[in-house]
Amino acid sequence: MPVSEFDLIRTYFNKPGLIPTQEQSARIPLGIGDDCALIDLPPEKLLAVSMDTLIADVHFPAKADPALIAQRALAVNLSDLAAMGAEPLAFTLALSLPKAEESWLQAFSLGLETLVQTYHCPLIGGDITKGSLSITIQVHGLLNKDEVMTRKGAKPGDLVYVSGELGSAGLALSLMSNGMSLDKPDTKELHVAYFQPEPRISLGQGCAGIASAAIDISDGLMADLGHIAKQSDVGIELDAKAIPIARAVKKIMGAMGDRSKGLNLALTAGDEYELAIIVAEDRREALQQTAVAINVPLTLIGRVVKGSRVKCLDNNGHEIEVKNLGYQHF
């Protein structure tokens, strides 16, 4: 007997753990079950909205663990909220499936639930249809009206910071694309970085009101900083020796004969979902204190200058030639 869309929603998505709690219903008086969800916005807040579509075998391996696919899909969207300094509020899900497979849906639902509980961002609606496997998530968040971080605020003299370490997800994707498994002790860090990126929600919220500009690193450090440079009408110079390359990347790339031990990967690989943060020099201490308070590593990697390009400089101040600055969708 065919399973209806409404049966799938009721069984796997309209359930405690995914939908708004009684406490959250004050902001979300109506969730799954009607033509629209309803959100009650506080008057002093702005609504931040972002959406991403992930296609099987383009943005994730189709045969991967469905729980990990779900966690990756929601995490990369939550990262956009982090880049704006927003508090997660809720999300909607549009899911296209080649078939309604119970075990896949059960694991996918549980994967979503893990992040819903971690980031207090419930599911409030969406759509399920038959087709090639794809996942579209729209996240909603709340911002204080006077503390919005955008890509437009960078000024010459500002400092450039990045959270965490870089390169792991890019190397993971490269290895998987060449048919290699990540189920080994020395590649566990890469596996986690790709499938379970940690959206820097607390850091983003802590930076709101401090940072001049911010962006999450989805297409590559230099490519994404290029968006800030363009929208702020500035240049950015990065210090090659300061780039925080992940330990596993240094080890594996070094063993493969890469003398830079992964520098190009750290500069250009996407899927990092760390935050690049621009801050005025007189606010650097406030930014560093914020990072220390929530135990997030933060590294000073460069400076905003006059100009229009993003450059990476070596120890002698010479520009390093970097190929393929970041991920291109087309």
N, C-alpha and C positions, 0 to 999 in steps of 0.2 A: 504494500500500500504506500503510495507516494507521501512524503512528509511535506507539510506546508511550511511556507516562510514563517507563519505565526507560531507553529509548533516549535521550530528551531529557536526562535526568539525566546519563547516562554521557557524552553528547556535549558538553553545554554547561556542566555544573556539577561533575561529579566529575573534575576535572582539575587538574594542577599549576598553581599561581598562585591557585587558589581554596580548595583543601583544605589542611588542616594540613601544614606542612613536617615533616621528620623531627625537627627540634629541638622543634617545637610538640607533637609526639606524646607527649611526656612528660606534658603536662597533659591532652591529648586522645587517649587510647589508642584510641578507636574513633570514627570520624566517619561519613561517608556510606556506606551499603551494608547497614545492619542496621535492626532495628525502632527502635532508639534509638541516639543517640550517647552516649559515656561521657566524663565529665570528672572528672579527679583533682584535687580541691581541696586546696591547701596548708592545713595545720591553722590557720595564723595569719591566714587570709584569710576574707572574706565573699564570697559570690557575689551580684553585682548583676545584675538581670534587668529588661529593659524591652522593650516591643513596641508597634509602630505599624502600622496598616493605611493604605495609600495607595490611593485610588480614582481611576481615570482620569477626567479632566475635573472632578474635585473637588480633588484634591491635586497633580495634574500634568496638563498637556495630553496627551491620548492620542496625538496625532500628533507629539509631540516626539521628538528623537533618543533611541533606546532606551538608549544609553550614558549619556546625561545623566539619564534617568529612573532608571536603576540607581544612579548616583552620588548623586542626591538622596535616594533611598529609604534607602540605607544610611547616608548622612551624618546624616540627621535622627534616626536611631536612635542612632548613636554619640554624638550631642550629649547624649542623656540620660545616657550613661555619664560624659561630661565634667562634667555638672552634679553628679554624685555624687562626683567625684574618682576614678573607677574606671579601671583599666587594661583595655583591650579584650582579650577572650579568644577569643570565637567568636560566630558568629551562625547562625540557621536562617532559611530562606526558604520561604514559601508563596506560590506564583505561580498566579494564575488567568488563563488566556489564551483569547481567543475562537477562535484557531487557532494551530497550531504552524508559525510562519513562520521559516524558517531564518535569514534575514538579520537579523530582529528579535532572535532569541535569541542569535545570535552577537554582535551589538553590545551587547546587554544584559549578556551574560556578561563581555565585555571591560570594560564600565563598572564592574561589580562588582569585577573583578580589580584595577583601578586603586586603589580604596580599600582592598581587602584587603591589598595590598602596602604601601600608605602607613601604615595603622594596625595592621598585623599582627593582623588579626581574620579568621580563616579561616571558610569555610562548612563546617558539620558536619552538615547535614541539612535536611529540609523536605518539601515536597509540591508537585506540579504537577497542576492540574486544568483542565478546560475550563469556561469561563464568561466573564463580563464581566471586562475587564482590571482586576486589582487585585494589589497587592503587600503582603504582610505579612511583616515582619522582626522577629525576636526577637533582641536582642543580649544577650550575657553578658559580664560584666567582673569583675575582682577588686579588692577593697578591703582595706586594712589595718583590722582590727577597731576600732582606736582613732582612726581618722581619717576617719570617715564624715561627709560633708556632707549635711544634709537641709534642709527648709524651716522647721524648727521652732526654730532657734537664735537668731533675731534678737532684740535687746534695745534698748530706748530708749538713744540715745547712739551706737549703731553707725553706721558709714558705709556708703553704698551706692555701689558701683562697677559699671560695665558695660564689657565688652570691645568693641573694634572700633568700627564706626560703624553707625548704624541708618537704616532706611527704604528701602534699595535693593530688597530682595526684595518688600516691600509695594508699591512703585511698579511693579516689574516685573509683578507679578500684576495690578495695576490696568490697566496698559497692554495686557497680553495679553488681559484680559477684554473690552477694548474693540476687539479685533481688530488691535492694533498689533504690528508686528514689533520684536524686540529685536536684530535683526541689523544694527545701525548702530554706528558708532564711539562716538557719545555715549550709547548705551545698553548698551554691552558690559559695564560694571560691574554694571548691573542684571541682565543675563543670567547672569553668573557668580554673583552673590549668590543668585539664585533656584535655579538648577540645580546649582550646585556650592558649597553652603555649607561652610564649614570648621569641623568640630566642634572645639571648643577642648579637646582631650584633654590636652595638655601643661599648659595653664593650670589645668584642673580638678585634675589630679594635684598640681600645685604648690601649689594652695590648700588641699588636704586637710590638716587639722591647723592651719591658719591662719584660715580663714573661719568665721564663725558660722553662715552659711546660704548657699545658692546655688540657682539655677534657670536653666535654659536658656530663651531667649526664643523660644517657638514660637507663642504666641497673641497676643503683643504685650507690650511692656515693662510697661505699667501693669497689664494683666490678670495677667501672671505674677508681678509683684511683689505683686499682690493675694493670690495664693496664699500667699506668705511671710507677709504681714501677717495673714492669717486663721489660719494654722497656728501662728504665733508670738504671736498676740494683741497685735499692735502696729499703729501707723500708720507710714506712710512719706511723707516730703515730698521732692519732687524739685525741683531748680533748673532752670527752663526754659532759661536761657542756657547751662547746662552740658551739655545733652543733645547727644551727638556725632552730628549729622545728616550722612549721607554727602554728599560733594561733588556727586555727580551728582544727588542728590535736591534739594539746594539750588538747583542750576542749573535743572533742569527745572521744579520747582515754582515757582520764582521767575518763570520765563518764562511760566508759566500764570497768573500773577497772585496766587499765594499769598504773602501778606505775611509769614507765619511761615517761609516757605521750607522747608516740609516738617515742621514740628514735630509736628503732629497725627499725621502718618504715622509718624514715628519713635517716638511714644508708644504707638501703637495697632496698627500693622501687625504681623502675625505673620510666621512663616517667617524670622526673623532668625538663630536658632541661635547667637547670642552668649550669653555668660554674664552674668547679674546676680549680683553677689557682695556679701554683707553681711559686714563685718569690724569687730571692736572697734577703737576708736581707737588703742589701744596696739599693735595688730598691723598697722596700715596700712603701716608701712615695710616689714615683712616681705612683705606682699602686693605692694607696688610693686616690690620687688627681684625677686620671683618673675616678675612680668610683664616686667620689663626683661631678665632673664636669658634668656627665651624669645622676646623681641622681639614681644610682643603688646601693642597699645595698650590702656590701661586708663584710664578717666575717672571721677573722683569726681562723682556726679550728685545726691547727696542724703543724707538722714539718716533713721535710724529714730527715731520719736517715740512718745509715748503716744497711744493712739487705736485706730482700727480701719480707717481708709481710706488709700488711696494718693492723694495730691494732687500736682499740679504747680503751682508758684508762679512768678509773674512777678518782674520786678526790684523791684517794690514790696512783695513778699510776699503779693500777692493770688492767690487760687486761679484758675487758668485753667480755663474750662469745656471739658471734653474729651468729645466724643461717641463712642459706640461704643468702649468701652475696649479691646476686643480681639476676636479671632475667636471666634465661637460655632459649635459643631458642630451644634447643633439650634435 
